[in-house]
Amino acid sequence: MGGSGARLSIEESIPNVVRTLDSLQGKAGLHYVDYLGRTVAW
């Protein structure tokens, strides 16, 4: 999940995580999404 083998750098992932959280603000229910806001099937 991190370290030298991580798929994304912090600079790549954090802005997308924040954007995703902002886009879900105020929406009811739980959402299982990835760092780009795409729904993850579970």
C-alpha positions as CSV (number, residue, x, y, z in Angstrom):
1,M,0.0,0.0,0.0
2,G,2.9,2.3,0.3
3,G,6.6,2.7,0.3
4,S,8.9,2.2,-2.7
5,G,6.5,-0.3,-4.3
6,A,3.4,1.9,-4.2
7,R,1.5,2.3,-7.4
8,L,0.9,6.0,-6.9
9,S,2.9,8.8,-5.2
10,I,1.4,10.9,-2.4
11,E,1.3,13.8,-4.9
12,E,-0.8,11.7,-7.3
13,S,-3.2,10.2,-4.8
14,I,-4.1,12.8,-2.2
15,P,-5.6,15.4,-4.6
16,N,-7.9,12.7,-6.0
17,V,-8.8,11.5,-2.5
18,V,-9.8,15.0,-1.5
19,R,-11.7,15.6,-4.7
20,T,-13.6,12.3,-4.2
21,L,-14.5,13.2,-0.6
22,D,-15.6,16.6,-1.6
23,S,-17.9,15.2,-4.4
24,L,-19.6,12.9,-1.9
25,Q,-20.2,15.5,0.8
26,G,-23.8,15.8,1.7
27,K,-24.8,12.6,-0.2
28,A,-26.7,10.1,2.0
29,G,-25.5,6.6,2.5
30,L,-22.2,4.8,2.4
31,H,-20.1,4.8,-0.7
32,Y,-17.3,2.3,-1.4
33,V,-15.2,4.1,-4.0
34,D,-11.6,4.3,-5.1
35,Y,-9.3,7.3,-5.0
36,L,-10.9,8.5,-8.3
37,G,-14.4,8.3,-7.1
38,R,-15.3,5.1,-9.1
39,T,-17.6,2.7,-7.3
40,V,-15.8,-0.4,-6.2
41,A,-17.9,-3.6,-6.2
42,W,-17.8,-5.6,-3.1
